[in-house]
C-alpha cells in the first residue's frame, strides 16, 4: 500500500508540475526581431524564449537561408520561383519564409505546439511573400495533417530542414520516412545542421544505408567522420563527442540528399 500511495503521489506531483509549466509558458510573451539575410532580404521572426527547442532561431536556419540567397543571386537565379517547398521542423520559420520571399510555394510544418509561432512569423512577412506560406501540423512518421484532417499526399520540388537532427534516434528514422513520403526522384532535399553530438552523423549514415545519395554543398566534409562512426553514434574524430558540450560553436554543414529510386515508405515502426 505504501508503494501504491507513493506512486499516486508522484503522479499528482508530476501533473501539478506539468500544469505549472504550461501556465508559465502561456505567460511568456512572444518577441519579434528582424533577421537580415542579405542587403535585400530581411525577415521578421517570432520567438518565444524558453518554450521549447523549436521556439527560437538556430544557427543552421540562418546558414541555409543565406545559402538560398546566394544561390538565387548566382547562376541559379529564380531557382525557387513557383516551386513547391516543404520545410520539416520549421520552428520559427526563417528558412521556409526565405524560400517564399524568393518566389516558392511553401508549406511549413512542425509539431502542433510550435504552429502558433510559425503563424505569427508568416503573418509578419505577408507583404514580402508572393505566395502566402501554408502552416500545417506534422508529427514525423504520421504524415502532414491538412486542415480537413486528412493526410497530405503530394510530393514537393524541394524539401528543406535546418537543425532538425537534434532529436531522439527513433525520430530520425521517422524523418527518413517523411523524406520518402514527400519526395520524388526529382525532389531536391537540402538539410543544414551543426555537428554537435553525433546524431547528425547517425542520420546521414542511416540515410546512406537507406539508399539516399549525399552531396556536400558547403561547410565541413563529414564523410571521413561518418566512415568511423561508433555504434553509439559518437566518433573519436567528432568535434563534440556524445554527452559533452562543444568547445566552440561548430560550423554549419549543408548537404543535398537524393532519394533512392523506387523506394517505398517503410511500414509503421
FILUM-317057 format. One record per residue: residue in one letter; x, y, z of N, C-alpha, C, CB in turn. Coordinates in steps of 0.1 Angstrom, whole numbers, plus 5000, padded with zeros to 4 digits. Glycine has a CB too. Example, Ala and Ser with C-alpha at 12.3 -4.5 7.8 and 13.67 -1.06 7.14 Angstrom:
// residues 2
A513249435078512349555078513249675078511349555090/S512849785071513749895071512950005079514149945057/
***
This chain:
// residues 269
X500849885000500050005000500950135000499150005012/X502050125008502850245008503450274995503950225019/X503850174987504450194974503350254964504950054968/X502150194965501050244957500750394960499750164959/X500750424973500550564978501650654972500550574993/X502850604973504050684967503850714952505350614970/X503450604945503250624931502150724927502950484924/X501050714935499950804933500350954936498750774941/X501150964946501651104950502551154939502251104964/X503451074934504351114923503551154911505350994920/X502551084908501651114896501051254898500651014894/X500551274910499851404913500951514912499251404927/X502151494918503151594917503551624903504351554926/X503751524895504151544881503051614873504451404874/X501851584876500751654869500751804873499351594873/X500951834886500951964891502152044885501051974906/X503251984884504452044878504252074863505751964880/X503651984856503352004842502352114840502751874836/X501352124849500352234847501052374850499152214857/X501952374860502652494864503552544852503452474877/X504152444846505052474835504252524823505852344830/X503052464820502252514809501752654812501052424807/X501352684825500952814828502052924826500452824843/X503252884830504452974828504752994814505652904835/X504652894806504852914791503853004785504952774784/X502652994790501553074784501753214788500153024790/X502453244799502653384803503753454795502953394818/X504653364790505853424782505353484769506853314779/X505653604768505153674756506153654744504953824759/X505553634732506453624720507153754717505653574708/X508353744712509153864708509353854693510453874716/X509553964687509853974672511254044670508754044665/X511953984660513154054656513454034641514354004665/X514154124636514454124621515754054619514554264616/X515753964610517053894606517353934592516853734607/X518553994590519054034577519753924570519954164579/X519153874559519753764552520853814542518653684544/X520453924535521353994526520954144525521453934512/X521554214516521154364516519754384512522154434507/X519054284506517754304501516654224509517654264487/X517054114515516154034522516254044538516353884518/X515254094544515154104558513854034563515154254564/X513953944572512753864576512553884591512953714573/X511253914594510853924608510453794614509754034610/X511053744624510753614630510053634644511953524631/X509253544648508653544661509353434669507153514660/X509753464681510353374691509653374704511953404692/X509753264711509253254725510253184733507853184725/X511253264738512353204745511953124757513253314750/X512553004758512352914769511252814767512152994781/X510452834756509252744754509752604751508452804743/X510452584740510952454736511952474725509852354732/X512552364720513652374710513252454698514052234706/X512052434693511652494680511152644682510552424674/X511252704694510652834696511652944694510052834709/X512852914691513853024689514752984677514753034701/X515453084672516253074659517552994662516553204653/X517852894654519052814655519952854643518752664654/X521352844645522252894635522152834621523652864640/X521752704620521652644607520552704599521552494608/X519552754605518452824598518952944591517252864608/X519753024598520353144591521253094580521053234601/X522052994582523052944572522352904560523952834578/X521252824561520652774549519852884542519652664553/X519352984549518753104543519753184535518053184554/X520953194541522053264534522453194521523253284544/X522453064522522752984510521753004499522852834514/X520453004503519353024493519553164486517953024500/X519853264494520053404489521253404479520253494500/X522353344483523553344475523353264462524753294482/X522653154463522353074451521453144442521652934455/X520453224447519553294439520253414431518353344447/X521253464437521953574431523053524421522653664442/X523353394422524353344413523853294400525053234420/X524353184395523953124382522653054382525053024377/X522053034394520852964396519653064400520952854406/X519753184394518753284397517353234394519053414390/X516453264404515053224402514753074404514553264389/X515753004411515552854412514352814421516852794418/X513852904429512752874438511452924432512952944451/X511453004421510253064416509152964412510553154404/X508052974419506852884416507152744419506452904402/X508152714426508452574430507752544444509952544431/X507452414446506852384459507952344468505752264457/X507852394480508852374490508252324503509752494493/X508752214509508252164522509452184532507852014522/X509152264543510152274554509652184565510252414559/X510552094569510352004580510952064593510951864578/X510252054604510752114617511052254615511952034621/X510052334610510352474606510652564618509152524599/X510252534630510552614641509952754640512052624643/X510852854640510352994638510053034624511353094644/X510452944614510152954600511053044592508853014600/X512253074596513153164588513453104574514453184596/X513852984574514252924561513152914551514852784563/X511952864556510852854547510352984542509752784554/X510253084551509853224547510853284537509653314559/X512053254539513153304529512853244516514553264534/X512553114515512153054502510953114496511952904504/X509953154505508753214500509053354494507653224511/X509953424501510353564496511053544482511353624506/X511653434480512353414467511453354456513553324469/X510153344460509153304450508553164451509653314437/X508953094461508452954462507052944469509452874471/X506352834466505152804472505452704484504052734462/X505352764496505952694508504952634517506852794515/X505252514522504452454533505352444545503852314528/X505052504556505852504568505252404577505952644575/X505952314583505452204592506252194605505452074585/X505552164615506252134628505152074637506852264634/X505552044650504651994659503552094663505351954672/X502452054667501352134670501652254679500152054676/X502452234689502752334699503552444693503552274711/X504252424682505052534676504352614666506352464669/X503152564661502452624650502052774653501252554647/X501652814665501352954667502453044664500852974682/X503653004668504853094665505053104650506153034672/X504952984643505152984629504153084622504952844623/X502853074626501853154620502153304622500453124626/X502653344634503053484636504153524627503453504651/X505153444625506253474616505753494602507353364616/X504853404597504253414584503453544583503353294581/X502653584593501853704592502753824591500953704604/X503853824599504653944599505353964586505753924610/X505453864577506153874565505253864553507253774563/X503953884555502953874545503153964533501553894550/X503654084535503854184525505154154516504054324531/X505954064521507254034513507153894506508354024523/X506053824507505953694501504853694490505653584511/X505153654478504253644467503153544470504953624454/X503653424474502853314478502853294493503253184471/X501653314499501553304514501753164518500153354518/X502853144527503153004531502052944539504453004540/X501852814537500852734545501552674557500152634536/X500852674568501352624581500552504585501352724592/X501152384586500452264589501252174599500252174576/X500452094606501052014616501651884610499951964627/X502851854615503551724611504251664622504451754599/X503751554627504451474637505151364629503451414648/X506451364628507151274620506751134621508651284622/X506551064610506050934610504550914608506450864623/X503851024609502351024607501851104595501751084620/X502751174588502351244576501751384580501351164569/X501751474570501251604572499751604574501551704561/X499251674585497751674587497251804581497451674602/X496351794571495751904564494651964573495251864550/X494152084569493152154577491852064577492852284571/X491651984567490451894567490651774576490151854553/X491851754581492151634589492651514582490851594596/X492751524569493351414561494851434560492751414547/X495551324555496951324554497351374540497551184556/X498251474540498751534527499451424519499751654530/X499251424506499751314498500651364486498651244492/X500851494484501551544473503051534476501151684470/X503851534465505351544467505751684464506051444457/X506951724467507451864466508651864457507651914480/X508851984451510052014443511352014452509952144435/X511152074464512252094474511752044488512752234474/X512551984495512351964509513552014517512151804513/X513252104527514352164534514252144549514452314531/X515352144556515352134570516652194576515151984574/X516452264587517652334593517652294608517552484591/X518752244613518952204627517752114632519052324636/X517452014624516351924628516751794632515351914616/X518151774633518651644637518951624651519951614629/X518651724659518951724674517651664681519251864680/X517451534678516251464682516551324686515051464672/X515751254693516051114696516251024684514851054705/X517050924685517450844673516250784666518350734677/X515250744673514050684667513350784658513050634678/X513350914662512751024654513451044641512751154662/X514751014641515551024628515050924618517051004631/X514650804622514050714613512750754607513950574620/X511950824616510650884611510950994602509850934623/X512051074604512351174594512651114581513551254600/X513351004580513650944567512350904561514550824569/X511350854569510050814563509450934556509150764575/X509451054563508851174557509551214544508851284567/X510851204544511651244532511151154520513151224534/X510951024523510550934513509050964509510650784517/X508250994519506851014516506551134507506051034529/X507351244509507051364502508051404491506951474512/X508851304487509851334476509651244464511351324482/X510051294453510151214441511651204437509251264429/X511951134426513351124422513851264417513451024411/X512951364415513351494411513451594422512351544400/X513051554434513051644446514451674450512151584457/X514651794453515951834459515851854474516551974452/X516551774481516451774496517651844501516351624502/X517451944509518652024514518452034530518652174508/X519551974536519551974551520752044556519551824556/X520552134566521552214572521652174587521352364570/X522852164592523052124606524352174611522851974608/X524452174624525752194631526152054637525652304642/X527452024635527951894640528251914655529251854632/X527351854663527451864677527751744685526151934683/X526751644685526851534694526751394687525751544704/X526951394674526951264667525651224661527451164677/X524551284665523251244660523151274645522051304667/X523851394641523851434627524451324619524551564626/X525551274624526251164616525451034616527651144622/X524751004627523950894627522850904616523250874641/X522251024615521251034605521751024591520551174606/X522951084588523451074575523850934571524751164574/X524350864581524750724578523450634576525450664590/X522350664583521150594582520550634568520050634593/X520650754564520150794551520950724540520250944549/X522250714541523050654531522750504531524550674534/X522550444542522150294543520750274536522150254557/X519850374537518550364531518550384516517550454538/X519750424511519850434496519950584491518750374490/X519850674501520050814497521450844493519550914509/X521650924483523050974479523251104486523250984464/X524451134491524751254498525751344491525251224512/X525551474491526451564484526651684493525951604470/X527851714497528151834505528051954496529551824511/X527252054501527052184494528052284500525652234496/X528152294513529052384519529352344534528652534519/X530352394540530752354554531652244554529452324562/X532052194566532952084567532551954561533252054582/X533451884555533151754549533251644560534251714538/X532051584563531951494575532051344570530651514582/X532351324557532351184552533351094559532551184537/X534551154562535551074569535151034583536951154570/X534451134590533951104603532851004603533451234610/X532051014593530950914591531450774590530050954579/X532550754582533050624580533650564593534150634569/X533950644602534550594615533550604626535750674619/X532250624623531250634633531150514642529850664626/X531150544655530950434665529550394666531450484679/X529350274672528050214673527050304681528050084678/X527650384690526750464699526450604693527350484712/X526950624680526750754674527850854676525450804678/X528850824684529950914686531050884677530350914701/X532050964677533250944669534451004675533051004655/X535550934674536750994680537251114673537950884680/X536751124660537151244652536251354653537351204638/X535051334660534051434660534451554669532751374665/X534151674665534551794674533751794687534351914666/X532651724688531951724700531451584703530751824700/X532051514712531651374715530351364722532751304723/X529651254721528351234727528451254742527851094724/X527451334747527451364761528251484766527851244769/X529051544757529851654760529351784753531351634756/X529951894757529552014751530652064742529252124761/X530352124730531352164721532252274728530752224708/X533552274724534452374729534152504723535952334727/X533852514711533452634704532252604695534652694696/X531552714690530452694682530852624669529752834679/X530252504666530652434654530152494641530052294655/X530852474630530452534618529252464612531552514607/X528452534604527252474598527552394585526252584595/X526952284584527152194572525752204565527552054576/X525852204551524652194543524952084533524452334536/X523951994533524051874525522851854516524251744533/X523051804504521951774495521751624495522351824480/X520551574496520251434496519351404484519451394509/X519751294478518951244466518251114470519851234454/X516951104469516250984473516650864464514751004474/X516550744469516750624461515650604452516950504470/X515850544441514750514431513850404436515450474417/X512550414433511550314436511650264451511750194427/X511950364460511950324474510550354480513050404482/X510050264487508750274493508850324508507950144493/X507750394513507850434526507750314536506650534529/X508650304546508650194555507250184562509750194565/X506850064566505650054574505850114587505249904575/X504750134594504850194608505750114617503450204614/X506550194624507550134632506950104646508850214633/
***
